[in-house]
């Protein structure tokens, strides 16, 4: 695939409908990683020290939870999951903003120039030519 034409077309006219498939492809890879970060954040918050043992004191084994305690226990468990999801989304946003607005300009790299240089390397073609020998 001629990536030089594609990248120069995106750089010249980014809102052109013929390039929307690239944006859709990038977004389709963005959402699964965002979901993975949300799951990781939820797991991190569920393992927060001290919360589990305190909740277990109010949830006796083999018995129903007291009606008085059900609401706040459910609230604590829900807040843990929600905080974990928010932590994952915030980590992703911080990563994207940090890399594209702060790191790349410091090392004098522009995103389209970097993508063009990587495409010019043609690493898959070189690997395939080595495998054919």
C-alpha positions as CSV (number, residue, x, y, z in Angstrom):
1,X,0.0,0.0,0.0
2,X,1.4,3.4,-0.9
3,X,1.6,5.0,2.5
4,X,3.4,8.2,1.2
5,X,0.4,9.2,-0.8
6,X,-2.0,8.4,2.1
7,X,0.0,10.4,4.7
8,X,0.5,13.4,2.4
9,X,-3.2,13.3,1.6
10,X,-4.1,13.3,5.3
11,X,-1.6,16.1,6.0
12,X,-3.0,18.2,3.1
13,X,-6.7,17.7,3.7
14,X,-7.4,16.0,7.0
15,X,-11.2,16.3,6.8
16,X,-11.4,14.7,3.4
17,X,-14.0,11.8,3.5
18,X,-11.6,9.5,1.6
19,X,-9.4,9.5,4.7
20,X,-12.1,8.7,7.2
21,X,-11.4,5.0,7.1
22,X,-8.0,5.7,8.7
23,X,-9.6,7.6,11.5
24,X,-12.1,4.8,12.0
25,X,-9.3,2.3,12.1
26,X,-7.4,4.3,14.7
27,X,-10.5,4.7,16.8
28,X,-11.3,1.0,16.6
29,X,-7.9,0.3,18.1
30,X,-8.4,3.0,20.7
31,X,-11.5,1.7,22.4
32,X,-10.3,-1.9,23.3
33,X,-7.2,-0.4,24.9
34,X,-9.4,2.1,26.8
35,X,-11.5,-0.8,28.0
36,X,-8.4,-2.7,29.1
37,X,-7.2,0.3,31.1
38,X,-10.6,0.7,32.7
39,X,-10.5,-3.0,33.8
40,X,-7.0,-2.6,35.1
41,X,-8.0,0.5,37.0
42,X,-11.0,-1.3,38.5
43,X,-8.8,-4.2,39.6
44,X,-6.4,-1.7,41.1
45,X,-9.2,0.0,43.1
46,X,-10.7,-3.3,44.2
47,X,-7.3,-4.2,45.7
48,X,-7.1,-1.0,47.6
49,X,-5.7,-1.9,51.1
50,X,-8.0,-2.0,54.0
51,X,-11.4,-1.8,52.1
52,X,-11.8,-5.6,51.5
53,X,-11.3,-6.7,55.2
54,X,-13.6,-3.9,56.4
55,X,-16.4,-4.9,54.0
56,X,-16.0,-8.6,54.9
57,X,-16.8,-7.8,58.6
58,X,-20.2,-6.7,57.5
59,X,-20.7,-9.6,55.1
60,X,-20.8,-12.8,57.2
61,X,-20.2,-16.1,55.4
62,X,-23.3,-18.2,54.9
63,X,-25.6,-15.4,56.0
64,X,-27.5,-12.7,54.3
65,X,-26.1,-9.1,54.6
66,X,-28.1,-7.0,57.0
67,X,-30.6,-4.8,55.2
68,X,-29.1,-1.7,56.9
69,X,-25.7,-2.5,55.4
70,X,-26.7,-3.5,51.9
71,X,-27.0,0.1,50.6
72,X,-23.6,1.4,51.7
73,X,-21.8,-1.9,50.8
74,X,-23.2,-1.7,47.3
75,X,-22.3,2.0,47.1
76,X,-18.7,1.3,48.2
77,X,-18.3,-1.5,45.7
78,X,-19.8,0.6,42.9
79,X,-17.6,3.6,43.7
80,X,-14.5,1.4,43.6
81,X,-15.4,0.2,40.1
82,X,-16.3,3.7,38.9
83,X,-13.1,5.2,40.4
84,X,-11.1,2.5,38.6
85,X,-12.8,3.2,35.3
86,X,-12.1,7.0,35.7
87,X,-8.5,6.2,36.7
88,X,-8.1,4.2,33.5
89,X,-9.6,6.9,31.3
90,X,-7.5,9.6,33.0
91,X,-4.4,7.5,32.5
92,X,-5.1,7.2,28.8
93,X,-5.9,10.9,28.4
94,X,-2.7,11.8,30.3
95,X,-0.7,9.5,28.1
96,X,-2.1,10.8,24.8
97,X,-1.8,14.5,25.8
98,X,1.6,13.9,27.3
99,X,3.1,12.2,24.3
100,X,1.6,14.3,21.5
101,X,1.8,17.8,23.1
102,X,4.8,17.6,25.3
103,X,7.2,14.7,24.4
104,X,7.1,14.8,20.6
105,X,7.7,18.6,20.3
106,X,10.6,18.4,22.8
107,X,12.4,15.9,20.6
108,X,11.5,17.8,17.5
109,X,9.3,15.2,15.9
110,X,6.1,15.9,14.1
111,X,3.5,13.1,13.9
112,X,3.2,13.1,10.1
113,X,6.9,13.3,9.6
114,X,7.5,10.4,12.0
115,X,4.8,8.3,10.3
116,X,6.3,9.1,6.9
117,X,9.8,8.1,8.0
118,X,8.5,4.8,9.5
119,X,6.5,4.1,6.3
120,X,9.6,4.8,4.2
121,X,11.6,2.1,6.1
122,X,9.3,-0.5,4.6
123,X,10.2,-3.0,7.3
124,X,7.5,-5.6,6.3
125,X,8.8,-5.6,2.8
126,X,12.4,-6.1,3.9
127,X,11.4,-8.9,6.2
128,X,9.4,-10.7,3.5
129,X,12.3,-10.3,1.1
130,X,14.7,-12.0,3.7
131,X,12.2,-14.8,4.2
132,X,12.0,-15.5,0.5
133,X,15.7,-16.3,0.2
